Structure formats: structure tokens, C-alpha cells
Amino acid sequence: MGYDSKHVEIKSPQEWYNLIADEYGKYHKHLDSFDKWFFQRILPRKIDDMRIIDLGAGDGRMRKFFKDSPIKQYTACDISEKLLKKHPGTKKVEKIICDLEKELPFQDNSYELAISFFVLEHIDNIQWLLQEIYRILTPGGQRVIGHFLQRREFLWKKDKEIFKIELFNHRIQDIEKLAKENFFSVEIFPIAEKWTVIWYVISLRKD
């Protein structure tokens, strides 16, 4: 992985995650470092018996933060079939292949908590996604988002192939505006490194 700016093929998120599924786990520690577990501070105090959906669950990086909690249900939703197959499965984990740019295959008022990390940058129409999240959350339900400020595109190498992933650089101001327009109450927590904001944790609540 690098930041080379020369012209290379751009792959869709589905193509990219399927291609690197076997090696994605080695980036977990790096990805965890952005959040520094801050998101856990803004979760409900009691998540026992909650129904949680992980939108963009991948191979289960976020699942480990809930593995010791007696939650009612954990739904792992991702567009990459190969990556989702690597998600640790238990009787409380339901794996669903789904495209976050389309209607989500879940009933209204189904989940108390929705989480998404390193996801919004892969979504073009985030307004549609926000509408869908509002629909599937219960009244009072919360969505927690980790949003990385990716100023440069990563350059990936797989075997002899060099490529980039399609990205959409949404401004935090636009995310906040769209969330409020879709009836969420919004809290935004900037995460800085060496006095520079590199990451946001966003809490949306369906009132």
C-alpha cells in the first residue's frame, strides 16, 4: 500500500475488498489506531440484549469490541462476499451481503445500534444511506460512524496488478447537514494526531 499518484486502474469497493480479502486482517492494528477506542465512550451504557448492525462489517474488525457483551443479535452487512466469509461466525452473528447504496434488506425499527467505520468514503449517495439507517433504527436508536479524512488515495499492489479504490471525499460539514436534514440529532467528535484532525467519530440518534 502506498500513496503514488500516477494513473492506475480504479476498482469498485466490491472488487477491491474481494481481491484483498485474504490480507485485510494485517491492517486491523493500523485501522484501530485512528479511533483509539473513542467510539466506545459514546455507546449506550448498557448494550445487553441490543440488536446491533455493522454496516461495512468486512472480516469482523469491529466485532471484537462487542464479543464479551451479551448482545441479542449482531448483523454483519458487507458488499464483499469473500471478506464477509472471514467474519467470525457465532450463533448470534448473522452475515448478510448487501449494497449500502441500495435499499437495505432489513425491516423498519429493527436495530438499536448501527455502526460504520471506514465506510462513508466508499458511498456516493450518503443521503440515501442515511435515510435507510433512519428507517431500520428503533426510536432512540444510535448510529456511530468513524470517518477518515483521506486526502490522498492509497495505491495498492496485488501480485503484478497496481490499482486504486473508488473514493468519495465527503466533507464533515456536508455529512452533518445531511444527517440533520434526515431527522437525526448529531454529535461530532474530532480525533487529532499531532494537533491535526485525521478522523471523526460521529454519533447520530433517531429521536
VENZI-V539050 format. One line per field, one symbol per residue. phi: phi as a letter, one per 30 degrees, with the letter a starting at -180 (. if undefined). burial: 1 if it has 24 or more other C-alpha atoms within 12 Angstrom, else 0. Layout:
phi = ???
burial = ???
//
This chain:
phi = .abecddbdccdeddddddcedcdedcedddddddhideddcdedcceidccbccjdhcjeddddcdccdddabcccadcddddddddcbdccccbdacdcbdddbdehcbdbbbbbhbedccdcddddddddeddddeidbccbcbcdcdbddccbbhccbabcdbbdddddddddddddciddbbbbdccbhicdcabccccbdd
burial = 000000000000110111111001000000000110011001100010011111111111111001000010111111111111111100001111111110010000011111111111111011111111111111001111111111001011000001111111110100110110010111111110000000111111110
//
